[in-house]
Amino acid sequence: MTPEEKAVSLGLSFPTKEPGYLNLCVRTGNLLITSGHVSDLKGKLGAGLTIEQGYAAAKDCAIKILQSVHQAHGTLDGLKVLKLLGCVNSTLEFTDQHLVINGASDLLHELYGKSGDGFHARSALGFAALPTNAAVEIEAIFEIKHI
């Protein structure tokens, strides 16, 4: 199954959105670079939100990223995931940002393969605050394998 077919089998859809204030996914050469996509979940990890809730929020971010990539590229096929930057709204004591961002990485591994095109570089960082009090914000870089 292709990444696009896998996404559809998971119930993901890719409705067309009107352009907003910022470009959610820009193409330069053979790269697709996304803006940060925030989770619908609000709050702070380590102060009320659990790792499981953060994981789901990171997956939510990845789904939004895939929607933006799909809109810019027309498909999820023919791509390689290069890099994720995961930002977690967390307390100073919270040190499991990597477990939260696994929610995004695991979805991309499921679609593109953990040892193939989905095997990506990643950073998972803690932040004192994120825009709109989002629990998680993630940005990504994809390579278009065939231009």
C-alpha positions in Angstrom: 0.0 0.0 0.0 1.2 3.5 -0.8 1.4 6.2 2.0 -1.7 7.9 0.5 -3.6 4.6 0.6 -2.5 3.9 4.1 -3.6 7.4 5.2 -7.0 6.9 3.7 -7.3 3.4 5.3 -6.6 5.2 8.7 -9.5 7.5 8.0 -7.4 10.6 7.2 -8.9 13.0 4.7 -7.3 16.0 2.9 -9.9 18.7 2.3 -8.7 21.8 0.4 -8.3 24.8 2.6 -8.3 28.5 1.7 -4.9 30.1 2.1 -4.5 31.9 5.4 -2.1 34.4 6.9 1.0 32.2 6.4 1.9 29.5 3.9 1.4 26.2 5.7 3.7 24.3 3.3 6.2 25.9 1.0 8.1 24.1 -1.8 11.7 25.0 -2.6 13.5 22.7 -5.1 12.7 19.2 -4.1 11.8 20.1 -0.5 8.5 20.7 1.2 8.9 22.7 4.4 5.9 23.2 6.7 5.0 25.9 9.1 4.5 24.9 12.7 1.2 23.1 13.2 -0.4 23.3 16.6 -2.5 20.7 18.4 -6.1 21.4 19.3 -5.3 20.2 22.8 -4.4 23.2 25.1 -2.3 23.1 28.3 1.0 22.1 29.7 2.6 18.7 30.0 3.7 18.1 33.6 0.9 20.4 34.9 -2.3 18.5 34.2 -1.7 16.9 30.8 -0.4 13.3 30.6 2.1 11.9 28.2 -0.7 9.9 26.5 -2.6 13.2 25.9 0.5 14.8 24.6 1.2 11.8 22.3 -2.3 12.2 20.9 -1.7 16.0 20.5 1.5 15.3 18.5 -0.4 12.8 16.3 -3.0 15.6 15.7 -0.2 17.9 14.6 1.2 15.3 12.2 -2.3 14.8 10.7 -2.5 18.6 10.1 1.0 18.6 8.6 0.0 15.8 6.2 -3.1 17.8 5.2 -0.9 20.8 4.4 1.7 18.6 2.5 -1.1 17.0 0.6 -2.5 20.4 -0.4 0.9 21.6 -1.6 2.0 18.4 -3.3 -1.3 16.8 -4.4 -0.5 13.4 -2.8 1.4 11.9 0.1 3.2 9.5 -2.3 6.7 10.0 -3.6 7.9 11.7 -0.4 10.6 11.0 2.2 10.3 12.4 5.7 13.5 14.2 6.5 13.1 16.1 9.8 10.6 17.0 12.5 10.9 19.7 15.1 8.6 19.0 18.0 7.8 21.7 20.6 6.1 20.7 23.8 4.5 23.1 26.2 5.8 21.8 29.4 6.9 22.5 32.9 10.6 22.9 33.8 10.5 19.5 35.6 8.9 17.6 32.6 11.6 15.7 30.7 9.6 13.3 28.5 9.2 15.5 25.4 10.5 12.8 23.3 7.7 10.4 24.3 5.1 13.1 23.4 6.6 13.7 19.9 6.6 10.0 19.3 2.9 10.5 18.5 3.9 12.3 15.3 6.9 10.0 14.5 4.8 6.9 15.0 2.2 8.0 12.5 4.8 8.9 9.9 6.5 5.6 10.5 3.2 3.9 9.9 2.6 5.7 6.6 6.2 5.7 5.2 7.9 2.9 7.0 10.2 3.1 10.1 13.2 1.8 8.2 12.4 3.5 4.9 11.1 6.9 3.8 9.7 7.5 7.3 13.0 7.2 9.1 13.6 10.8 10.0 15.8 13.1 12.0 14.0 14.8 14.9 14.2 17.2 17.8 11.9 17.2 20.7 12.1 20.3 22.9 10.3 21.7 25.9 9.0 25.3 25.8 7.6 27.5 28.6 4.7 28.5 26.3 3.4 27.9 22.8 1.0 30.0 20.7 -2.7 29.8 21.8 -1.5 27.7 24.8 -1.3 24.7 22.4 0.1 21.6 24.1 2.3 20.7 21.1 3.6 22.4 17.9 5.4 20.5 15.2 7.0 21.5 11.9 8.4 19.1 9.2 10.6 18.9 6.2 9.9 16.4 3.4 11.9 15.5 0.3 10.1 15.0 -3.0 11.9 11.9 -4.3 11.1 12.3 -8.0 10.7 15.8 -9.5 
